[in-house]
């Protein structure tokens, strides 16, 4: 196994910028548009690290912080039969897929084709809309982030930089570069084949995933630490409701000491998730968690309870609690969220 491969999966290399792994965090220009490698000999995962600009010349957004981490992370378990579903994960505000490798790899080992999607997430929705009287404030922002059509004064996203275009162009690129990996099965008519896709995200990314599920009938929606909207206390923003994807396919995990937990607790029942039972505390229960669709935890984040550690600890590499054997303590919860039942729930 190469030194880079070992760095990519080590818990200490969460940001891919530690001293021992500097070569895994080179700028786009020095690593080229794509890197591919086998990352673990015991459970071989194929990893493609792809610059968004390599998939579409009109994609021009690059994060101001850590621009060298402006990459999509794409994972496959070469031994998995078929990779019949695609798991797309969107990180929270000003976060990058390189910080969520443990979750991405776990999904790949479960048999999913996996994309950690780099998207334009530089403006925090919850802060931009705080106290705003417009019930469509966050919905307009989120929809513009998805499709790039101008709706909100708080964000400026072009159609090329929108989530929909980024995902479509990445799938097209992967199908062209790696035709034997079967990426074409996740495209239909030049667009994502949503029925074959699990959409997921953390915080801001969880809201984008939930909104995609409202617009399209997806295979599943998995929300980590969100949606966190609390524009006005105890008031639910207009976009937060069930649409094309039924409630049976929505699942969530949050931390009980999250600094935005008040908003999360109000928003999740608006997806009609309470009918699957009350929230279940992960560390005091076990799968199938009584069939609930809402899980929560009070496990100590790796970096302690100071803000925003609890918010990130549901899945982010440097804050999700790890057992003495090196296994994430929330791994069983992750597995349940991604694949409990055929339609989810009881």
Secondary structure, 3 states (H helix, E strand, C coil): CCHHHHHHHCHHHCCCCCHHHHHHHCCHHHHCCEEEEECCCCCCEEEEEEEHHHHCCCCCCCCCCCHHHCEEEEEEECCCCCCCCEEEEECCCCCCHHHCHHHHHHHHHCCCEEEEECCCCCCCHHHHCCCCCCCCHHHHHHHHHHHCCCCCCCCCCCCCCCHHHHHHHHHHHHHHHCHHHCHHHHEECCEECHHHEEEEEECHHHHHHHHHHHHCCCCEEEEECCCCCCCCCCCCCCCCCCCCCCHHHEEEEEECCCCCHHHHHHHHHHHCCHHHCCCEEHHHCCCCHHHCCEEEECCCCCCCCCCCHHHHCCCCCCCCCECCCCCECCHHHHHHHHHCCCCCCC
